[in-house]
Amino acid sequence: MKKSNYFSELIKSYIDEIDDLVSDSAGKSVLQKRLDDKRGEFDSILPMIEFSTEMVAVVFYDAFDFKSPEIMQQIVQSEPDDSDFIGWDELKAQLAVSAWAQPLIASSLKVRGGDAFLVTAAALEFLRSKPSSYESPAVEVDDEGDERADDGEDDLSEAGADWLAEQGFETLDR
């Protein structure tokens, strides 16, 4: 799915934020409890929309059903400062919004930037519902038959292994 630079970067942070909320240190699933906690303190974290949009947007996890994938695709291809980035009033007619999210939406609309934040939150949820829009690139096979990732992950992994070896740690054979 084609995305603007804004959404290409933000979806990665958004998914990471959700992953951080999924389980506790013992591996127990705590996503719903942590989402409930964030929703309960929404007014106090709302000012963070200016610098950590993804940390606030997670309160809208599973809040939206999308009536128009075409409109959502248009949004994720644009940036908040673009003229084709639609406003919340236009978008909300294209969504089914969970009742529990209505007070959070009302609070969002009271702050500067809240309109664009809500559109962004809905777009992030749309992208999250399409795993192919944020998953890592597929592993390719080069001419010698060796696998390599498109994003240089192998180089980073090798550099990390080399550094650990320099520090006296044993390396694992792959």
Secondary structure, DSSP 8 states (H G I E B T S, - for coil): ----HHHHHHHHHHHHHHHHHHB-TT--B-HHHHHHHHHHTHHHHGGGGGT-HHHHHGGGTT-EEES-HHHHHHHHTS-TTSTT---HHHHGGGEEE-GGGHHHHHHHHTSTTHHHHHHHHHHHHHHHTSGGGTS---EEE-TTS-EEETTSHHHHHHHHHHHHHHTT------
